[in-house]
């Protein structure tokens, strides 16, 4: 009986916590996964790179969110940047895989400041495993028969202001609305996925010759849900090692680090723990791992 009660509790957390507040995946290492949410970031740092990110949320909770992200970014000349991303996101009985292409254009504001404008285009596939609902004690809704699980086109837009000391990012990576599942009074029903708005910014304070203080924030807004914000404080040492901590207003804390192993490789890790008892008592936290490969231009 206790196992059954815990199972229903887990499912309720997944439905309310993931569908209402997290229709799109979150990233603790958001400064290094900007390509996924903002097409203007494509090629903005002047480097060609390939990044892989794996985020496993609420370890030991069956059906908890898991996100696999792969993205490529490259500048083409002085003005144009291109990028591509593949994101696989699985939550409860939902699985979504998206593929998008990014295009950015640089406008020089001053000698040290550039504004990048970006467009995103692509689409996604969406599937639900309805057969598992009855096993978990949830009623199915006949309206799910009409749920579109085919290819869903997508367009997005963004702007990215970059300076040697600070950055500011504003984006809507998915403008077109689509359908997915919801929960109401113990019945799984059909709902609409709304556009998400992301606002992020950060500043790099030089403390000493070898140390930087790098505070930043990521604010997320979607209609019908409370605003969510990550507030991060990190220190970077010798331009090689970064260590920080963050608080998410959705009641979570995280610790993170980034290591520049070599000129061609960066490794990142973040551990996140919820302050909500109904989650922390059932899970062993959230793990996020990032690997980035940098391809630098050869000198003439």
C-alpha positions in Angstrom: 0.0 0.0 0.0 2.9 2.3 0.8 4.5 1.6 -2.5 1.2 2.4 -4.3 0.9 5.6 -2.4 4.5 6.6 -3.2 3.9 5.8 -6.8 0.9 8.1 -7.1 2.8 10.8 -5.2 5.6 10.5 -7.7 3.3 10.7 -10.7 1.5 13.8 -9.2 4.9 15.5 -8.8 5.8 14.7 -12.4 2.5 15.9 -13.8 2.2 19.2 -11.8 5.9 20.0 -11.5 7.0 19.1 -15.0 3.9 19.9 -17.1 2.8 23.1 -15.5 6.1 24.6 -14.5 8.5 22.9 -16.9 7.1 22.3 -20.3 10.6 23.1 -21.6 13.7 21.6 -19.9 15.7 23.6 -17.4 19.5 23.7 -17.3 21.6 24.5 -14.3 24.6 25.2 -16.6 22.5 27.7 -18.6 25.4 29.9 -19.4 26.9 27.1 -21.4 23.7 25.7 -23.0 22.5 29.1 -24.4 22.3 27.6 -28.0 19.3 25.6 -27.0 17.1 28.5 -26.0 18.6 31.5 -28.0 19.4 31.2 -31.7 21.2 34.6 -31.5 24.0 32.8 -29.6 25.0 30.8 -32.7 28.6 31.7 -33.4 28.5 34.7 -31.0 31.6 33.7 -29.0 33.6 33.4 -32.2 34.4 29.7 -31.7 33.3 26.6 -33.5 32.1 24.1 -30.9 30.1 20.9 -30.3 28.4 20.4 -26.9 26.7 17.5 -25.3 24.6 17.9 -22.2 22.8 15.2 -20.1 20.4 16.2 -17.4 18.8 13.5 -15.2 16.3 14.9 -12.8 15.2 13.4 -9.5 17.3 10.3 -9.5 15.5 7.1 -8.3 12.1 8.6 -9.2 10.5 6.4 -12.0 9.5 8.5 -15.0 11.4 11.6 -13.8 12.5 14.1 -16.5 15.6 13.3 -18.5 17.0 15.5 -21.2 19.7 14.8 -23.7 21.0 17.8 -25.7 23.5 18.1 -28.5 24.3 21.4 -30.2 26.8 22.8 -32.7 27.8 26.4 -33.2 30.0 28.1 -35.8 30.7 31.7 -37.0 30.7 32.3 -40.8 32.8 35.3 -41.4 32.5 38.5 -39.2 28.7 38.9 -39.3 26.9 35.5 -39.6 26.7 32.5 -37.3 25.0 29.2 -37.7 24.0 26.4 -35.3 22.1 23.2 -34.9 20.6 21.5 -31.9 19.0 18.1 -31.1 17.1 17.8 -27.8 15.5 14.6 -26.5 13.2 15.2 -23.5 11.3 12.4 -21.7 8.9 13.1 -18.8 6.5 10.5 -17.3 4.8 9.0 -20.3 5.8 11.8 -22.7 8.8 11.7 -25.1 9.7 14.6 -27.4 12.6 15.0 -29.8 13.4 18.3 -31.4 15.7 19.3 -34.2 16.4 23.0 -35.0 18.7 25.1 -37.1 19.9 28.5 -35.9 20.9 31.6 -37.8 22.4 34.8 -36.2 23.5 38.2 -37.5 25.9 40.5 -35.7 25.4 44.3 -35.3 28.4 46.1 -33.8 27.3 48.6 -31.2 30.7 49.8 -30.1 34.3 48.5 -30.1 33.6 46.1 -27.2 29.8 45.5 -27.6 27.9 43.5 -30.2 24.2 42.8 -30.6 23.3 39.4 -32.2 19.9 38.8 -33.7 18.8 35.2 -34.3 16.2 33.0 -35.9 15.4 29.4 -35.1 13.6 26.9 -37.4 12.9 23.2 -37.2 10.4 20.9 -35.5 9.8 18.0 -33.2 8.2 14.6 -32.8 6.0 13.9 -29.8 4.8 10.6 -28.4 2.9 9.4 -25.3 2.7 5.9 -23.8 -1.0 5.9 -22.9 -0.9 2.2 -21.9 0.9 3.1 -18.6 -1.8 5.4 -17.3 -4.1 2.6 -16.0 -1.2 0.9 -14.3 -0.5 4.1 -12.3 -4.2 4.7 -11.3 -5.0 7.5 -13.7 -8.0 7.7 -16.0 -7.5 8.2 -19.7 -9.4 10.9 -21.6 -11.0 10.1 -25.0 -9.8 13.5 -26.2 -6.3 12.1 -26.2 -7.3 10.1 -29.3 -7.1 13.4 -31.2 -3.8 14.5 -29.8 -1.3 15.2 -32.6 1.7 13.0 -32.1 3.2 13.7 -35.5 5.9 16.2 -36.6 5.4 19.7 -35.1 7.0 22.6 -36.9 8.8 25.3 -34.8 10.1 28.8 -35.2 11.9 30.9 -32.6 13.7 34.2 -32.2 16.2 35.8 -29.9 18.6 38.7 -29.2 21.9 38.5 -27.5 23.9 41.5 -26.3 27.6 40.7 -25.6 30.4 42.7 -24.0 33.7 41.7 -22.6 32.3 42.2 -19.1 28.6 41.4 -19.4 25.9 39.7 -21.5 22.1 40.1 -21.8 19.9 37.5 -23.6 16.2 37.6 -24.5 14.6 34.8 -26.5 11.4 32.8 -27.4 12.8 29.5 -28.7 9.3 28.1 -29.6 6.7 30.5 -30.8 4.2 28.1 -32.2 1.8 26.4 -29.7 1.3 22.7 -29.7 -0.7 20.0 -27.7 0.5 17.8 -24.9 -1.0 16.1 -21.8 -2.3 17.7 -18.6 -3.9 16.4 -15.4 -7.2 17.4 -13.9 -8.9 15.6 -10.9 -7.1 12.4 -11.5 -7.8 12.3 -15.2 -5.1 12.8 -17.8 -6.4 15.3 -20.4 -5.3 17.3 -23.4 -3.6 20.7 -22.9 -1.7 23.3 -24.9 2.0 24.0 -24.6 2.5 27.7 -24.5 5.5 29.8 -25.7 8.3 30.2 -23.1 10.1 33.5 -22.7 13.7 33.5 -21.4 15.6 36.5 -20.0 19.1 36.1 -18.9 22.0 38.3 -17.9 25.4 38.2 -16.2 28.4 40.4 -15.3 32.1 39.4 -14.9 33.8 41.3 -12.1 37.6 41.2 -12.1 38.7 40.6 -8.5 42.4 39.9 -9.2 44.6 39.0 -12.1 43.6 35.4 -11.9 40.1 35.5 -10.4 36.7 36.6 -11.7 33.3 36.8 -9.9 30.6 35.9 -12.4 27.0 36.4 -11.1 24.2 35.7 -13.5 20.5 34.9 -13.7 18.0 33.1 -15.9 14.4 34.1 -15.7 11.7 31.9 -17.4 8.1 32.9 -18.1 5.2 30.9 -19.5 1.6 31.8 -19.5 -0.3 30.1 -16.6 2.7 29.4 -14.5 4.7 31.4 -11.9 7.9 33.1 -13.1 10.9 30.9 -12.4 14.4 32.3 -11.9 17.9 30.9 -11.3 20.2 33.2 -9.4 23.8 32.0 -9.8 27.1 33.1 -8.2 30.3 31.7 -9.6 34.0 32.3 -9.4 36.4 31.6 -12.2 40.1 31.0 -11.5 43.0 31.3 -14.0 40.5 31.2 -16.8 40.5 27.4 -16.3 38.3 26.4 -13.4 34.8 27.7 -12.4 33.0 26.9 -9.2 29.6 28.2 -8.2 26.2 27.8 -6.5 22.7 28.7 -7.6 19.2 29.1 -6.1 16.0 28.4 -8.2 12.8 30.1 -7.0 11.1 26.8 -7.7 12.6 25.7 -4.4 15.9 24.2 -5.4 19.6 24.7 -4.8 22.5 23.6 -7.0 26.3 23.5 -7.1 28.2 23.7 -10.4 31.6 23.6 -11.8 33.3 24.0 -15.2 36.8 22.8 -16.0 38.9 23.8 -19.1 40.7 20.5 -19.5 42.5 21.6 -22.7 42.1 24.3 -25.3 39.8 21.9 -27.2 37.7 20.5 -24.3 35.6 21.8 -21.4 33.8 19.6 -18.8 31.0 20.8 -16.6 28.9 19.2 -13.8 26.0 20.4 -11.7 24.1 18.8 -8.8 20.7 20.1 -7.9 18.6 19.3 -4.8 15.0 20.3 -4.2 14.0 21.9 -0.9 10.5 20.5 -1.3 10.0 17.5 1.1 7.7 15.7 -1.3 10.5 15.5 -3.8 13.7 15.4 -1.6 12.3 12.4 0.4 11.8 10.4 -2.8 14.8 11.3 -4.9 18.6 11.6 -4.8 18.7 14.9 -6.5 19.4 16.0 -10.1 22.7 15.5 -12.0 23.7 17.4 -15.1 26.9 16.7 -17.1 28.2 18.8 -20.0 31.1 18.2 -22.4 32.1 20.8 -25.0 34.6 20.4 -27.8 36.2 23.5 -29.2 37.6 23.7 -32.8 39.8 26.7 -33.0 40.8 28.3 -36.3 44.3 27.6 -37.5 46.6 30.7 -37.7 47.5 31.9 -41.2 
